[in-house]
Amino acid sequence: MSKIKIKRFDSRREPTSIDMEYPLKDGLTLLSLLHKLKNTLDPSLSFSGVCRSSVCGSCSVMVNGKAQLACSYKPCDGDYIEPLAYHTVKRDLIVDKTKTKKTLIDSKAWLQSEPIATNAPKIELQSSCILCDSCFSACPVMAVNENFLGPFALTRVYKNTLQGEQNSESIDAIQTNGVWDCTLCGECTAACPQGIDPKTDIMNLRSKSVQSGYSDPNFANMSFGLDFTMG
């Protein structure tokens, strides 16, 4: 008998963790296991999952500190399952994704001109986003800056700069708590189940920002090892 630990949360009580035991059969996904646990051990266990085909993104959770799609992840003995990071937890593994969707508004991540049909192949990868929030939950910047727009919104802005010609409002909107706050650690890229590369998208957005007359505000506070103090 194998054991996994699930972080439980109810707004009326303090968060708790419980151990659940169930045979881990070959090919069994975490989402299937959660259904079995709910049906046989604890009907109050709450989680999300719709398509079971890695398309809807609703089943994303944290497994041992890493974002995973429950419908594709194969659980192992000793796994620790918890809800996505930097989200308000509704109950158990179900989170409110309103905050991440708001970053699209704050970054003005929408087309501001007619799309260029010939550019469609350039955005094919970014267009495969399934809104799972894995990149957002993997981003360490969120731990120190809750206002950071995050890779989810920034890669959407980059997609729109490729798809249309006039996206100056978006470039303006991502200068604060945006492209220059990213540490380029690549955790978002590693977490994306669709193979999207937000890190590279953000680097490209920095180039587009420079072309629009912006520069990294952190440069003003860097001495580069030189001391220009006059005696």
C-alpha positions, 0 to 999 in steps of 0.5 A: 500500500502506497501513501500520499499526503494531501494538504486540506483546507477549509475556510472555516478551519485551519489548514491541515495535511492528511495521509491517504493510502491507496494502491498505486497501479501502473498508469494511474494518474493523480487525477484518477487517484483523487477520484478513487480517494474521494469515492472510497475514502473521503467524499469531502475531498475537493479538487478540480478536473474536467477534460482528463486530457491535458487540455482544460488546465483545471486540474493543475496542483503542486506536487512536491513543490512543482506545478503539475497537471493531475490528469497526466502526472503519475503519482509516487509513494510519498508525494505531497499534494497541495493547491497552486501557489500564490492563489486564494484557496477555496477548498482543499486543492481548488483555487480561485484563479481570478488574480491571474486573469486580472494580470491580463487586464493590468498588462493590457494583454489584448490586441490593439490592432487588426491581427496580421494573418501572415504572423499566425505561425509565429504565435502558434506555440503561445496560442497553445496555453491552456490557462493552467496557471502552472507558470504563475505558481512556479514564479519565485518573484511572486513570493516577494512581489505580489503585484508582479504581472507574472509570466502568464500575462507577459507571454500573452503580451508578447504574443500580441506584439507578434500578432498585431502592429500597434501594441504600445499600450501593452508595452507601457503597461508592463514596465512596472511590476513587469519585464524588468522585475523578472529574474529570468530564472526559467522556472516558468518555462520548466513548469509549462506543460505545453512547452511554452517558453515565457522566459524567452518571451520576456527577454524578447519583450525587454528588447521591444521595450528598449526599442520603444525607448525604455530601459532597465530601471535597475541600471540606475542603482548599479555601480558596476564596481566603480566608485565615482564619489568625488573627494 
